């Protein structure tokens, strides 16, 4: 009897779930939408119904899901009879809660849509603000009469803007190209910054020279950036103080960061440093006196420590080596000294540590004609 009653109840519930609610009737000529006519206005946001209509299929899907959940729980608790009871209870629960379930889903959808509308409105407002700002900048630039534009025939670069030339230039790999400042710069639209001057050196329409002036003293250059390969990518940075070049950074290997740095004093190169391995450590350092090469320091082992020194005669215009020193065991102290006269080796001195290392390496045999004596310094 109980089984027959349960079967009849299930049939009645299924019949109820299959019922479709009566559709909303609209007057002839009206907009067939569940929203009011004001929803179509561009000034007023659409008014969404708080209680959406649930179709029979939606009600059935929700009730069937609840029935499966109830049957699963009933089977685990009371076996087949518990499963049948759970199925019936789940169907009833799903039927009752279908409206609230889909109402919560619809409310969440409306909330997300409202967030999207607010975000779009904020983006549109920002775009309008930026457009207004650009119009103001363009008007200010046109009324200034080209105050930030120099005569194309003038040289826009302060002396020393290029890497040092002559014997003082010792690039890591080939010559470091520098944007020529003697060409007539192309026409570049003015920037929104009054202290920045943009130049197109080769006239291809792509900026390749940026000159930054002191805002308090427009005639004074404080920094300069160059795209020496004329591709619009900056690979050289020059820094000025009181109108004089004090430092120039160069990305000679195309890694996007400087690997060679030139230091200047009174418009003459004073020091050059290189990171030849790309590890961020100085592996080459050259020191200059009055613009002439005086000393070179190298890291020949790649250990981040200088172990080789070369000294030049600064009294001569040519780069003439007068002495070399080498640290053979990596303790930072020279172990082998080589002296030159007119480019020829005239003497080598070696320490006790250096002599032992040379003996182990079987390098003790030296050109006799070039060696005057081998001795330990201090003896």
Buried (B, 14 or more C-beta within 10 A) or exposed (E): EEEEEBEEEBEEBEEBBEEEEEEEEEEEEEEEEEEEEEBEEEEEEBEBEEEBBBEBEBBBBBBBEBBBBBBBBBBEEEEEBBBBBBBBBBBBBBBEBBBEBBBEEBEEEBEEEEEEEEEEEEEEEEEEEEEEEEEEBEEEBEEEEEEBBBEEEEEBBBEBBBBBEEBBBBBBEEEBBBBBBEEEBBEBEBBEEBBBBBBBBBEEEBBBBBBBBBEEEEEBBBBBBBBBEBEEEBBBBBBBEEBBBBBBBBBBBEEEEBBBBBBBBEEBBBBBBBBBEEEEEBBBBBBBEEBBBBBBBBBEEEEEBBBBBBBBBBEEEEBBBBBBBBBBEEEEEBBBBBBBEEEEBEBBBBBEBBBBBBEEEEEEEBEEEBBEEBBEEEE
